[in-house]
Amino acid sequence: MSRIPHPHASPACQALIRVSAVAAAALLALTVAACGSSSSSRSATAVLGSAIQQDCTAVTDVLSDGPDPDADAVGYAQAQVLPLRQLKIGDAALQRAVLALAAAYQAFSSGSGAGSSAAAHQVTKAENGVNAICPQAAP
């Protein structure tokens, strides 16, 4: 069946076809406008979480990899330094806390003071700094 109106179609039939086409176009425009509304950005945030939540998840994921910190504290610290420094974090305070933790892990895991109580104290302080922003992210 052809969509081209028959040349002998009545003017009423041709008008009905034009009105139907205009109504379909209007419905399509409303549908497209609804897809671009602000509610879609709110629902994306609800699904993905806020930027800080996403950053905290990334930090937690990094810190959950590697040796068991209770069984091999120096090895765990050493394994965390590079991944922590490579994280792309949008929140400035969290970025500073993560870099401080990476530096503390570096000091704890290297040199003649590896595993020393002073270095361990710095690690605890840095872990507390990360956990203040991202609760329970650091061990």
Secondary structure, 3 states (H helix, E strand, C coil): CCCCCCCCCCHHHHHHHHHHHHHHHHHHHHHHHHHCCHHHHHHHHHHHCCHHHHHHHHHHHHHCCCCCCCCCHHHHHHHHHHHHHHCCCCCHHHHHHHHHHHHHHHHHHCCCCCCCHHHHHHHHHHHHHHHHHCCCCCC
